[in-house]
């Protein structure tokens, strides 16, 4: 008996949909991409309109065979791949490969029964503008990667790669490091007096703000101490008291970028981990009696828009839970310039499914991320928080000088909680934030904007408890974290929601940058490659040019630009730059980095060298002493044999593998990355298997076990290309 066939990308998504749709539907998974450009050659005919040559991805034979068999006995074929450019391209490749005469494209912005049935009732044709935008991006990335990489091998060392977006991300990190190196700290001082209304015990801190009517800027300690001496014997009175009501609105619901940033700030999750968990929540979780349901909407979006039905549900929930006064009205949030409005913001699919109701179902990190998404969405629909803010200006009159000093204290009291009853946005732990908090803190360490001030009146006398001067130094701009790098990419119009995670991972995998205390530093090889590309490929390394290309891809999707013309406009100047670089570029030598280690065999210092297969520690006595040591990269997982660290290593042929840090005492080894969490079914270790376009988590003991609760699959970006050796 023939049945309708639905094809999705992910096996997890297929299982979820299969459980809630009627049995008359057959659901299959393509397991990511089915066709791509060849690995061994460029695969793009630059002479004939950049025609791509697509091949079936190696290892997909059984999947394709199964899909072809299912198509033969299907009444209709619905292509339900992800609702973005990449998903649209996969749908098109499936239609081409399976020779579908009438493919029906449906988009699932949330994996729920109602959303699926509605999508099936409203199929549409494959959007070729969206497909062409993806093709143009894919070909751009292939041209940059396959054309520049051989140049890097010849002039720097083997194994390097360039990427249209990854190289710009590295440039941001290199430029920031140079800002830090060039920064000259400037000394400045702050002075605060601890005061109290005459005869009262409650005190408050007021900071020096003016000297003789001019803003107080104290650059040296001798002047600061002279002012303190003046203030020690001064008389204090209240010059003015100002009170006003202030309102603070909630942040918009999450986009991909803001979710990654907030999860890093509040949950300390890496960007990649955030997307893995979000994918699992989107694709579906077994809720027991409620069946398997997708808990959040599609997680790759840069829109803050929400549907009318979601807004109505939020109003009903807020009214019944907090009261009508807590509802913020039909609020809309302004889209970021250049943002695409094809999808909603990231929100829970059912607002009544509270985090508490899922506490015994979701794993720890799943619950934490879901709670973050749920709280942010609920708060975004709530009323503003209202504060009573008081500013007290104090006049200090010294006994021994005619100088007039002005001090100021500011405090606020929460008058109406509004959205803060549910959620408050996190803050970056940047040096600038720390400095602001430090400068504004009272004597007991509380931020000035949160202090409670005693009731005082104009002209009232104040008792001085103490006066203190503090020395400070201006600080350089902070190094990027994963979250702040994603924000910088978004602010500059670089990349798209589907690529942020892969960009962050790629620049580390290529060893162009490394993390120290959760902040990025460029490696020597990263700086060298950045400088080389910046000198010879100015367009590719220019932030505005890269953003312009992103905008042109958006215009292709909107049927306002021709994708071939976009490629042609890019390739002409790029080809000229490439030929010039091949002729002028000198051979670069990468210097060794010193370490504190001493060679155990000959006693000479050891250094970090960069070879074809990455960085390693070597004796400076080479070639007489050939002692080397690997630089171990902790994966966060524990060895299943002895409980030691599982670290990333490189084989002699440069292939990455994973093994126990206690080798040779422990011989555990895996070609696949071991993830920190065990299999939820049997407790065995779980590995991340990378198939073209998708990373799947698989139990090492039984690959049929459902590991979706750990984080599901995440489609990898394609922009980080390197030509084959």
Secondary structure, 3 states (H helix, E strand, C coil): CCEEEEEECCHHHHHHHHHHCCCCEEEEECCCCCEEECCCCCCEECCCCCEECEEECCCCHHHHHHHHHHHHCEEEEEECCCCCHHHHHHHHHHHHHCCCCCCEECCCCECCHHHHHHHHHCCECCCHHHHHHHHHHHHHHHHHHHHHHHHHHHHCCCCCCCCCCHHHHHHHHHHHHHHHHHCCCCEEEEEEEEEEECCCCCEEEEEEEEECCEECCECCHHHHHHHHHHHHCCEEEEEEEEEEEEEECCCCCECHHHHHHHHHHHHCCCHHHHHHHHHHHHHCEECHHHCEECCEECCCCCCCCCCHHHHHHHHHHHHHHCCHHHECCCCCCCCCCCCCCCCCCECECCCCCCCHHHCCCCCHHHHHHHHHHHHHHHHHCECCEEEEEEEEEEEEECCCCCCEEEEEEEEEEEEECHHHHCCCCCCCCCHHHHHHHHHHECCCCCEHHHCCCCCCCCCCEEEEEEEEEEEEECCCCCCCCHHHHHHHHHHCCCCCCCCHHHHHHHHHHCCCEEEECCEEEECHHHHHHHHHHHHHCCCCCCHHHHHHHHHHHHHHHCCCCCHHHHHHHHHHHHHHHHHHHHHHCCCCCCCCEEEEEECCCCCCEEEEEEECCEEEEEECCCCCCCCEEECCEEEEEECCCCCCEEEEEECCCCCEEEEECCCCCCCCEECCEECCCCCCCCCCCEEEEEECCEEEEEECCCCCCCCHHHCCCEECCCCCCCCCC
